[in-house]
Amino acid sequence: MYNNIDKYIERLITESTPDLPIWNIESIRQGKKPHWNYIDGCMITSLLAMSEITGEGKYFDFAESFIDYYVSDDGSILGYDIEKYNLDDINEGRVLFGLYEKTGKEKYRLAIEKQKKQLDGQPRTNTGNFWHKLIYPNQIWLDGIYMAQVFSTLYSKNYGGKNYSDMLSQIENVNKYMQDSKSGLYYHGLDCSKSIFWADKETGLSKNFWLRSIGWFTVALVDIIEIIDDEGAKDRLTKIFVKLIDSITDFRHSESGLYWQVVDQPGRDGNYLETSGSSMIAYAQLKGARLGVLDPSHAALGKATFDGICERYLKVSDSGELNLGGICLVAGLGPENNIRRDGSYEYYISEPIVENDAKGVAPFVLCYTEILRAYG
């Protein structure tokens, strides 16, 4: 079943250049100029993981040359604007730590500091959490924990005196304010001002449980649990992580092992089993079991989900090439001038479903690296 996955990944990097990666469907469709972004960041993160687990230099070499295109000798970053205070733009910065460690290139260290400067000035909600973006005032998005807090944790560990208190506080606030007590699932967004059109006027929460946002949160938790060396903080995060994994597993599609785009509404008209979020949950289960923070039985569940994705969505085209489908292209909440993005069920199922976008491919590849670790 896995024989052609390596060839699929190699095709993606062979057919990509730093200024035009074929996995960044949003940039291609919108004709965007090359810029620092989380989509590329996710893919490069997965390629560095492939390099680590396989020992094959082609993955690292591609990642290094890709990032070198964006990071200049003075640490400036192509297409990055700190003034946007966009947490998504922090995500790609996580790869700089590993690249700096392996190459010693000072420009990576300088770029890390530029990204840290954004977080130092990032506006915060009344809970002390980062605004998701400047254009989303007073809003916490579940995605933002992955986008910013893995980088923040790496910085704290390497250069910040191993002080994890702010990261821990922000995650525990998400757990306190954004989790549904009945299902154990997490809402996509919280407007602390309770004023945006998509927010409940009493709670400030968005309406639904979007799979990929929950997926981002699970991946953030398991990655941070691996990084930190503070046992007390690790224990607190582990409790949140274990409860979330146990909760979302209740919504797993029994036949395929995948999860629904709108998690808690299986089989509803228009709902579908989605690749990116399913890959994230599977990755978190496999990695959590490997780290010893989840019961070993979760590794088997994660593998079954990965196998289900391969069977359902990894298909050979008429030209003989593998393509990974079932990927929600994008979903968000607002802003004020985009009322279509209202967090409704109808909204989440209306967004395009695409092939080979890195928001699905990258977690799929990360999941694959955990399969290789566990099963060879």
DRENKOL-861856 format. One line per 3 residues: number of its first residue (from 1); for each residue x, y, z of N, C-alpha, C. Coordinates in steps of 0.2 Angstrom, whole numbers, plus 5000, padded with zeros to 4 digits. Last residue first. Example, Ala and Ser with C-alpha at 12.3 -4.5 7.8 and 13.67 -1.06 7.14 Angstrom:
<sites>
2	5064/4989/5035/5068/4995/5036/5064/5000/5039  5066/4972/5039/5062/4978/5039/5066/4984/5039 .
</sites>
This chain:
<sites>
376	5041/5003/5052/5046/5001/5047/5045/5002/5040  5032/5006/5061/5031/4999/5058/5036/4998/5052  5035/5018/5067/5032/5012/5071/5032/5006/5068 .
373	5042/5026/5058/5045/5025/5064/5042/5018/5068  5032/5025/5047/5039/5022/5046/5042/5021/5053  5022/5032/5054/5021/5025/5052/5028/5022/5051 .
370	5028/5044/5055/5026/5041/5061/5025/5033/5059  5028/5048/5041/5035/5047/5045/5033/5043/5052  5014/5048/5039/5018/5043/5036/5025/5042/5039 .
367	5011/5060/5045/5009/5054/5048/5013/5048/5045  5018/5069/5037/5020/5068/5044/5018/5062/5047  5011/5067/5025/5018/5065/5025/5020/5064/5033 .
364	4998/5072/5030/4999/5065/5028/5006/5063/5028  5002/5085/5033/5000/5081/5039/5000/5074/5036  5005/5089/5019/5010/5089/5024/5008/5085/5030 .
361	4993/5087/5012/4999/5083/5010/5004/5083/5016  4984/5097/5017/4982/5090/5017/4989/5086/5017  4991/5108/5014/4987/5108/5021/4984/5101/5022 .
358	4996/5107/5002/5000/5105/5007/4996/5105/5014  4985/5099/4990/4987/5105/4993/4991/5103/5000  4981/5088/4982/4988/5089/4983/4990/5096/4986 .
355	4965/5093/4977/4970/5088/4977/4977/5091/4979  4950/5100/4986/4956/5099/4981/4960/5093/4982  4935/5107/4988/4939/5101/4989/4944/5100/4984 .
352	4930/5124/4993/4932/5119/4988/4936/5113/4991  4916/5126/5005/4923/5127/5002/4926/5122/4997  4904/5121/5010/4904/5125/5003/4911/5126/5000 .
349	4905/5116/5022/4904/5111/5017/4904/5114/5010  4905/5128/5030/4911/5123/5030/4911/5118/5024  4892/5134/5027/4899/5137/5025/4904/5132/5024 .
346	4883/5125/5033/4883/5126/5026/4889/5129/5023  4887/5127/5046/4888/5121/5043/4888/5121/5036  4895/5143/5049/4889/5139/5048/4891/5132/5045 .
343	4904/5153/5049/4905/5147/5053/4899/5142/5054  4904/5162/5039/4900/5164/5045/4900/5158/5050  4909/5168/5027/4912/5164/5031/4910/5165/5038 .
340	4900/5178/5021/4900/5171/5019/4903/5166/5024  4905/5190/5025/4900/5187/5029/4898/5180/5027  4917/5199/5025/4916/5193/5021/4911/5188/5025 .
337	4919/5211/5032/4917/5211/5025/4916/5205/5021  4924/5206/5044/4917/5209/5044/4915/5210/5036  4933/5191/5039/4931/5197/5043/4925/5200/5042 .
334	4925/5176/5045/4925/5183/5043/4931/5185/5039  4934/5162/5047/4929/5166/5050/4929/5173/5049  4938/5149/5035/4940/5154/5040/4933/5157/5043 .
331	4946/5137/5025/4940/5139/5029/4942/5144/5034  4952/5128/5011/4953/5134/5016/4946/5135/5019  4951/5116/5004/4956/5120/5002/4957/5126/5008 .
328	4950/5099/5010/4947/5106/5011/4952/5111/5009  4954/5086/5001/4957/5091/5005/4953/5097/5005  4952/5074/4993/4948/5075/4999/4951/5080/5004 .
325	4968/5067/4987/4962/5071/4987/4959/5072/4993  4983/5066/4980/4980/5065/4986/4974/5070/4986  4989/5056/4966/4986/5062/4969/4983/5061/4975 .
322	5001/5048/4956/4997/5048/4962/4995/5055/4964  5000/5046/4938/5003/5050/4944/4998/5049/4950  4994/5042/4926/4998/5037/4930/5002/5040/4936 .
319	4985/5049/4919/4992/5050/4917/4997/5045/4921  4974/5047/4927/4974/5044/4920/4981/5044/4917  4980/5044/4944/4977/5048/4938/4977/5044/4932 .
316	4978/5035/4958/4982/5036/4952/4977/5039/4947  4975/5042/4974/4973/5039/4968/4977/5040/4963  4970/5042/4990/4977/5042/4986/4976/5038/4980 .
313	4958/5041/4996/4959/5047/4993/4966/5048/4989  4955/5028/5001/4950/5032/4999/4952/5038/4994  4967/5022/5005/4962/5019/5001/4957/5023/4998 .
310	4973/5032/5012/4977/5030/5006/4972/5026/5002  4964/5034/5023/4965/5039/5018/4969/5037/5012  4965/5021/5029/4959/5023/5026/4960/5029/5021 .
307	4978/5022/5034/4977/5017/5028/4970/5019/5025  4976/5032/5043/4981/5033/5038/4979/5028/5032  4967/5025/5052/4965/5031/5048/4970/5032/5042 .
304	4976/5014/5056/4970/5013/5052/4967/5019/5048  4985/5022/5063/4987/5018/5057/4981/5016/5052  4978/5026/5073/4981/5031/5069/4983/5028/5062 .
301	4974/5014/5080/4969/5018/5077/4972/5023/5072  4987/5010/5083/4984/5006/5079/4978/5010/5075  4990/5020/5093/4994/5019/5087/4991/5015/5081 .
298	4981/5018/5103/4980/5024/5098/4984/5023/5092  4986/5008/5111/4981/5006/5106/4979/5012/5101  4995/5014/5120/4997/5011/5114/4992/5009/5108 .
295	4988/5029/5126/4988/5022/5126/4991/5019/5120  5000/5043/5126/4993/5040/5124/4994/5032/5125  5012/5046/5129/5007/5050/5133/5000/5047/5131 .
292	5023/5040/5123/5021/5037/5129/5015/5041/5133  5027/5043/5110/5030/5047/5116/5028/5044/5123  5019/5035/5103/5026/5034/5103/5030/5037/5109 .
289	5006/5040/5105/5008/5033/5107/5015/5032/5108  5008/5052/5099/5007/5052/5106/5008/5045/5109  5010/5048/5086/5016/5051/5089/5014/5051/5097 .
286	4997/5043/5083/5004/5039/5082/5009/5042/5086  4989/5054/5086/4988/5047/5089/4995/5043/5089  4994/5063/5077/4994/5065/5084/4993/5058/5088 .
283	4991/5057/5065/4998/5059/5066/4999/5060/5074  4977/5057/5065/4981/5050/5065/4988/5052/5067  4974/5070/5065/4972/5066/5071/4976/5060/5071 .
280	4979/5074/5053/4982/5077/5059/4980/5073/5065  4972/5066/5044/4979/5065/5044/4982/5068/5051  4959/5072/5046/4960/5065/5048/4968/5064/5048 .
277	4962/5085/5041/4961/5084/5048/4961/5077/5050  4964/5082/5027/4969/5085/5031/4968/5084/5038  4953/5074/5022/4959/5071/5022/4964/5075/5027 .
274	4936/5070/5027/4941/5075/5025/4948/5073/5027  4921/5065/5023/4927/5063/5026/4933/5067/5023  4907/5077/5023/4912/5072/5019/4918/5071/5024 .
271	4891/5084/5020/4897/5083/5024/4901/5077/5021  4880/5084/5012/4885/5088/5010/4891/5087/5015  4869/5079/5025/4869/5080/5018/4875/5085/5016 .
268	4877/5069/5037/4873/5075/5035/4874/5077/5028  4887/5060/5041/4881/5058/5037/4877/5064/5035  4890/5068/5057/4891/5062/5052/4885/5061/5048 .
265	4893/5080/5065/4887/5079/5060/4888/5074/5055  4905/5083/5071/4899/5080/5075/4893/5079/5071  4914/5089/5062/4915/5083/5065/4909/5080/5068 .
262	4914/5093/5046/4910/5095/5052/4910/5089/5057  4921/5083/5040/4923/5090/5039/4920/5094/5045  4925/5068/5049/4920/5072/5045/4923/5079/5045 .
259	4938/5056/5048/4934/5060/5052/4930/5065/5047  4942/5038/5045/4942/5045/5044/4938/5049/5048  4940/5025/5046/4944/5028/5051/4945/5035/5050 .
256	4930/5018/5038/4936/5021/5035/4942/5023/5040  4921/5013/5047/4923/5009/5042/4929/5012/5039  4918/5023/5057/4921/5016/5059/4923/5012/5053 .
253	4924/5039/5059/4920/5034/5055/4923/5027/5055  4925/5046/5076/4928/5042/5070/4923/5038/5066  4920/5051/5087/4917/5054/5081/4920/5050/5074 .
250	4928/5047/5097/4921/5045/5097/4917/5047/5091  4940/5054/5095/4939/5047/5093/4932/5044/5093  4938/5066/5102/4937/5066/5095/4937/5059/5092 .
247	4940/5062/5115/4934/5064/5113/4933/5064/5106  4953/5057/5116/4948/5052/5118/4941/5055/5115  4960/5069/5112/4960/5063/5108/4955/5058/5109 .
244	4956/5077/5123/4954/5079/5116/4954/5073/5112  4962/5070/5134/4955/5071/5134/4953/5073/5127  4976/5071/5130/4973/5065/5131/4965/5065/5130 .
241	4978/5085/5130/4979/5081/5124/4975/5075/5124  4976/5089/5143/4972/5092/5138/4972/5087/5132  4986/5081/5149/4979/5080/5151/4975/5083/5146 .
238	4998/5087/5143/4996/5080/5142/4989/5078/5144  4999/5099/5149/4997/5099/5142/4995/5092/5140  5003/5095/5162/4996/5099/5161/4994/5099/5154 .
235	5015/5088/5159/5009/5085/5162/5002/5088/5161  5022/5099/5155/5021/5093/5150/5015/5089/5153  5024/5106/5166/5020/5109/5160/5018/5104/5155 .
232	5031/5097/5173/5025/5100/5176/5021/5102/5170  5043/5095/5166/5038/5090/5167/5031/5092/5169  5050/5103/5153/5047/5105/5160/5042/5100/5161 .
229	5054/5102/5140/5058/5098/5145/5056/5100/5152  5045/5102/5125/5047/5105/5131/5050/5100/5136  5043/5094/5113/5048/5099/5113/5050/5100/5120 .
226	5032/5085/5114/5039/5082/5113/5044/5087/5114  5022/5094/5117/5024/5089/5122/5030/5086/5121  5022/5101/5104/5025/5104/5110/5026/5100/5116 .
223	5016/5090/5097/5023/5093/5095/5026/5097/5101  5004/5089/5103/5009/5083/5103/5016/5086/5101  4998/5102/5101/4999/5099/5108/5004/5093/5108 .
220	4998/5103/5087/5002/5108/5091/5003/5105/5098  4989/5093/5084/4996/5093/5082/5000/5097/5086  4977/5098/5090/4980/5091/5092/4988/5091/5090 .
217	4975/5109/5082/4976/5110/5089/4980/5103/5092  4974/5105/5069/4979/5109/5071/4981/5109/5078  4961/5098/5072/4967/5094/5070/4974/5098/5071 .
214	4953/5108/5074/4954/5103/5079/4960/5100/5078  4953/5113/5061/4955/5117/5066/4957/5113/5073  4948/5103/5053/4955/5104/5053/4957/5109/5058 .
211	4934/5101/5058/4939/5096/5059/4946/5099/5058  4925/5113/5067/4928/5111/5060/4934/5107/5061  4911/5114/5075/4917/5110/5076/4920/5109/5069 .
208	4902/5130/5075/4903/5123/5074/4910/5120/5075  4900/5144/5078/4895/5139/5078/4896/5132/5078  4911/5153/5090/4908/5151/5083/4904/5146/5084 .
205	4908/5162/5105/4910/5156/5101/4907/5156/5094  4903/5171/5113/4908/5174/5109/4911/5168/5104  4892/5169/5122/4898/5166/5123/4904/5168/5119 .
202	4882/5178/5118/4883/5177/5125/4890/5174/5126  4882/5179/5104/4882/5185/5108/4883/5184/5115  4893/5169/5094/4887/5169/5099/4888/5175/5103 .
199	4900/5176/5079/4900/5174/5086/4894/5174/5090  4899/5182/5067/4899/5175/5067/4899/5172/5074  4901/5196/5068/4894/5193/5066/4894/5186/5067 .
196	4908/5201/5083/4909/5200/5076/4902/5196/5074  4907/5203/5097/4904/5208/5093/4904/5206/5086  4914/5198/5108/4907/5195/5107/4903/5200/5102 .
193	4927/5200/5111/4923/5205/5112/4915/5204/5111  4933/5187/5109/4932/5189/5116/4928/5196/5117  4927/5175/5099/4928/5183/5099/4927/5185/5106 .
190	4934/5160/5094/4931/5164/5100/4933/5171/5099  4933/5146/5083/4935/5153/5085/4931/5156/5091  4929/5132/5083/4935/5135/5078/4937/5142/5081 .
187	4928/5123/5098/4925/5127/5093/4931/5130/5089  4932/5106/5102/4933/5113/5102/4930/5117/5096  4924/5092/5111/4927/5096/5105/4928/5103/5106 .
184	4917/5087/5122/4924/5088/5122/4928/5090/5116  4903/5087/5122/4907/5083/5117/4914/5082/5118  4901/5096/5133/4897/5090/5132/4901/5085/5128 .
181	4909/5107/5134/4909/5102/5139/4905/5096/5138  4919/5112/5121/4912/5111/5123/4912/5105/5128  4932/5124/5123/4930/5117/5123/4922/5117/5125 .
178	4935/5138/5125/4933/5135/5118/4931/5128/5118  4940/5141/5138/4935/5145/5135/4932/5142/5128  4950/5131/5142/4944/5134/5147/4938/5137/5143 .
175	4958/5129/5131/4954/5124/5134/4949/5126/5139  4962/5142/5129/4959/5139/5124/4955/5133/5127  4969/5143/5142/4964/5148/5140/4959/5145/5135 .
172	4979/5134/5139/4975/5132/5145/4968/5137/5144  4987/5141/5129/4983/5134/5128/4978/5133/5133  4991/5152/5137/4987/5153/5131/4983/5146/5129 .
169	4999/5146/5147/4993/5150/5148/4988/5151/5142  5009/5140/5139/5005/5136/5143/4998/5140/5145  5015/5152/5134/5013/5147/5130/5007/5142/5133 .
166	5019/5158/5146/5015/5161/5142/5011/5156/5137  5028/5148/5152/5022/5150/5155/5017/5153/5151  5040/5143/5149/5035/5141/5145/5028/5144/5147 .
163	5056/5146/5148/5050/5149/5151/5044/5148/5147  5069/5144/5144/5065/5138/5145/5059/5140/5149  5076/5155/5140/5077/5153/5147/5072/5147/5149 .
160	5075/5157/5126/5071/5161/5131/5071/5158/5138  5082/5149/5117/5084/5156/5118/5081/5160/5123  5076/5136/5117/5083/5137/5114/5086/5144/5116 .
157	5064/5137/5123/5068/5131/5124/5075/5133/5122  5058/5148/5117/5059/5148/5124/5064/5142/5126  5057/5143/5103/5061/5149/5105/5063/5149/5113 .
154	5049/5132/5104/5056/5131/5102/5060/5137/5104  5037/5139/5108/5040/5134/5113/5047/5133/5111  5035/5147/5097/5036/5151/5103/5039/5146/5108 .
151	5032/5137/5087/5038/5142/5086/5040/5145/5093  5021/5133/5093/5026/5128/5092/5033/5132/5091  5012/5144/5093/5015/5141/5099/5020/5136/5099 .
148	5008/5148/5080/5012/5152/5084/5016/5148/5090  5000/5138/5074/5004/5143/5070/5009/5146/5074  4993/5131/5084/4998/5128/5080/5003/5133/5077 .
145	4985/5141/5088/4990/5138/5093/4995/5134/5089  4977/5145/5078/4983/5149/5080/4988/5146/5085  4967/5137/5076/4972/5136/5072/4979/5139/5074 .
142	4957/5142/5085/4961/5136/5087/4967/5135/5082  4958/5160/5087/4957/5154/5082/4961/5148/5085  4952/5173/5095/4957/5167/5096/4954/5162/5091 .
139	4951/5191/5093/4949/5184/5091/4954/5179/5092  4953/5204/5093/4951/5201/5099/4949/5194/5098  4952/5207/5076/4954/5209/5083/4950/5206/5088 .
136	4958/5202/5063/4954/5199/5067/4954/5201/5074  4969/5209/5057/4962/5210/5054/4956/5206/5058  4979/5204/5064/4977/5211/5065/4970/5213/5063 .
133	4975/5188/5069/4978/5192/5065/4976/5199/5067  4972/5182/5082/4974/5178/5077/4978/5182/5071  4979/5189/5097/4974/5190/5091/4977/5185/5086 .
130	4985/5179/5110/4987/5182/5104/4980/5183/5100  4978/5180/5127/4980/5176/5121/4981/5181/5115  4973/5187/5137/4980/5186/5137/4983/5182/5131 .
127	4960/5189/5138/4962/5183/5141/4970/5182/5141  4958/5200/5130/4958/5201/5137/4959/5195/5141  4971/5197/5117/4964/5198/5120/4964/5199/5127 .
124	4984/5207/5110/4982/5201/5114/4974/5203/5116  4996/5209/5096/4990/5211/5101/4987/5205/5104  5013/5206/5097/5007/5204/5094/5001/5206/5099 .
121	5026/5209/5100/5021/5215/5099/5014/5213/5097  5032/5197/5101/5033/5202/5106/5028/5208/5106  5029/5192/5088/5026/5189/5094/5026/5194/5100 .
118	5039/5199/5081/5031/5200/5079/5028/5197/5085  5051/5195/5086/5049/5202/5087/5041/5203/5086  5051/5182/5081/5050/5183/5088/5048/5190/5090 .
115	5055/5185/5068/5048/5182/5069/5046/5183/5077  5068/5190/5070/5063/5194/5067/5056/5192/5068  5074/5179/5076/5073/5185/5080/5068/5190/5077 .
112	5074/5171/5064/5071/5169/5070/5069/5175/5075  5083/5178/5056/5076/5177/5054/5072/5175/5060  5095/5175/5063/5093/5182/5063/5085/5182/5061 .
109	5096/5162/5061/5096/5164/5068/5093/5171/5068  5098/5161/5048/5092/5158/5051/5091/5161/5058  5110/5168/5046/5104/5171/5043/5098/5168/5046 .
106	5120/5159/5050/5118/5165/5055/5111/5168/5052  5120/5142/5048/5119/5149/5045/5116/5154/5049  5122/5130/5054/5125/5135/5057/5124/5142/5053 .
103	5115/5118/5050/5120/5122/5045/5124/5127/5048  5108/5113/5061/5112/5108/5056/5117/5112/5052  5102/5124/5067/5106/5119/5071/5111/5115/5066 .
100	5095/5130/5057/5101/5133/5060/5105/5128/5064  5086/5120/5054/5090/5122/5049/5097/5126/5052  5079/5120/5066/5082/5114/5064/5087/5116/5059 .
97	5074/5134/5066/5078/5131/5072/5082/5125/5070  5066/5135/5055/5072/5139/5055/5077/5136/5061  5054/5130/5056/5059/5126/5052/5066/5129/5053 .
94	5046/5139/5062/5048/5134/5066/5054/5130/5062  5042/5149/5052/5048/5150/5056/5050/5144/5060  5030/5145/5048/5035/5143/5044/5042/5144/5048 .
91	5021/5152/5058/5022/5144/5057/5028/5142/5053  5020/5165/5057/5025/5163/5062/5026/5155/5060  5009/5168/5049/5016/5169/5046/5021/5167/5051 .
88	4998/5166/5056/5000/5161/5051/5007/5161/5049  4997/5177/5064/5000/5171/5067/5002/5166/5062  5001/5193/5059/4997/5187/5057/5000/5181/5060 .
85	5004/5207/5059/5003/5203/5065/4998/5197/5064  5007/5215/5049/5001/5212/5048/4999/5208/5054  5020/5220/5051/5014/5224/5053/5007/5221/5052 .
82	5029/5211/5046/5027/5210/5053/5021/5214/5055  5028/5202/5031/5026/5209/5034/5024/5209/5041  5037/5194/5019/5034/5194/5026/5034/5201/5029 .
79	5043/5193/5007/5035/5193/5007/5033/5192/5014  5058/5186/5013/5054/5188/5007/5046/5188/5008  5065/5192/5027/5061/5187/5024/5057/5189/5019 .
76	5082/5196/5034/5075/5198/5031/5072/5192/5027  5094/5191/5037/5088/5188/5041/5082/5191/5039  5104/5195/5029/5103/5199/5035/5097/5197/5039 .
73	5104/5186/5019/5109/5185/5024/5108/5190/5030  5086/5181/5018/5092/5184/5015/5097/5184/5021  5075/5168/5014/5079/5171/5020/5085/5174/5017 .
70	5070/5162/5003/5066/5167/5006/5070/5171/5011  5079/5153/4998/5076/5158/4993/5073/5163/4997  5081/5145/5009/5086/5150/5007/5084/5155/5002 .
67	5070/5137/5009/5070/5142/5014/5076/5147/5012  5075/5129/4998/5068/5132/4998/5068/5138/5003  5086/5123/5002/5087/5128/4996/5080/5132/4996 .
64	5082/5116/5013/5087/5121/5014/5087/5126/5008  5073/5107/5007/5070/5111/5012/5075/5117/5013  5082/5100/4998/5076/5104/4995/5074/5109/5000 .
61	5090/5094/5008/5093/5098/5003/5088/5103/5000  5081/5085/5015/5084/5091/5018/5087/5096/5013  5078/5077/5004/5073/5080/5008/5076/5087/5011 .
58	5090/5071/5000/5087/5075/4995/5081/5079/4999  5096/5063/5010/5098/5070/5010/5094/5074/5005  5088/5052/5020/5090/5054/5013/5090/5061/5013 .
55	5084/5047/5032/5091/5048/5031/5093/5051/5024  5071/5045/5036/5074/5041/5031/5082/5042/5030  5069/5054/5047/5067/5047/5047/5070/5042/5042 .
52	5074/5066/5042/5076/5064/5048/5075/5056/5049  5067/5068/5030/5074/5068/5030/5077/5065/5036  5054/5069/5035/5056/5064/5030/5064/5063/5030 .
49	5055/5081/5042/5054/5075/5046/5055/5069/5041  5057/5090/5031/5063/5089/5036/5061/5083/5041  5045/5088/5026/5050/5086/5022/5056/5085/5027 .
46	5036/5094/5035/5036/5087/5034/5042/5084/5030  5041/5108/5035/5041/5104/5041/5041/5096/5040  5037/5111/5022/5044/5110/5023/5045/5106/5030 .
43	5023/5111/5023/5026/5106/5019/5034/5105/5020  5021/5121/5032/5019/5114/5034/5023/5109/5030  5026/5132/5025/5029/5130/5031/5028/5123/5033 .
40	5017/5133/5015/5024/5131/5013/5028/5128/5019  5007/5138/5023/5006/5132/5019/5013/5129/5017  5011/5150/5029/5011/5143/5033/5010/5137/5029 .
37	5024/5159/5021/5017/5158/5022/5017/5151/5026  5032/5172/5012/5032/5168/5018/5025/5166/5020  5029/5172/4994/5029/5175/5000/5029/5170/5006 .
34	5028/5176/4977/5031/5172/4982/5031/5176/4989  5012/5183/4973/5019/5183/4972/5022/5178/4978  4997/5174/4968/5001/5178/4973/5008/5177/4971 .
31	4986/5169/4961/4991/5172/4957/4996/5176/4962  4976/5161/4966/4976/5169/4967/4981/5173/4964  4980/5149/4963/4974/5151/4961/4973/5158/4961 .
28	4993/5148/4969/4992/5147/4962/4986/5150/4959  4990/5150/4983/4994/5155/4979/4993/5154/4972  4982/5139/4985/4979/5145/4986/4983/5150/4982 .
25	4990/5128/4983/4985/5129/4978/4982/5136/4979  5005/5123/4984/5001/5129/4987/4996/5131/4982  5011/5113/4978/5007/5111/4984/5003/5117/4987 .
22	5020/5117/4969/5014/5115/4966/5009/5113/4972  5028/5132/4972/5027/5126/4974/5020/5123/4972  5036/5144/4965/5030/5141/4963/5029/5134/4965 .
19	5048/5148/4971/5043/5153/4970/5037/5150/4967  5054/5136/4974/5053/5140/4979/5047/5145/4978  5046/5123/4964/5052/5128/4965/5050/5132/4970 .
16	5041/5106/4960/5041/5113/4963/5047/5117/4963  5043/5094/4955/5039/5098/4951/5038/5105/4954  5050/5088/4965/5054/5088/4959/5050/5094/4954 .
13	5041/5088/4976/5047/5092/4976/5051/5093/4970  5032/5079/4971/5030/5085/4973/5036/5090/4973  5039/5067/4968/5036/5071/4962/5034/5078/4965 .
10	5042/5063/4981/5048/5065/4977/5045/5069/4971  5029/5059/4985/5033/5065/4988/5038/5068/4984  5028/5048/4976/5023/5054/4976/5026/5060/4979 .
7	5038/5040/4980/5038/5043/4974/5033/5049/4973  5033/5037/4993/5040/5040/4992/5040/5043/4985  5022/5030/4990/5021/5036/4993/5028/5040/4993 .
4	5021/5017/4984/5022/5023/4980/5022/5030/4983  5020/5008/4994/5026/5008/4990/5027/5014/4986  5010/5006/5003/5014/5012/5004/5020/5013/4999 .
1	5004/4994/5000/5000/5000/5000/5004/5006/5000 .
</sites>
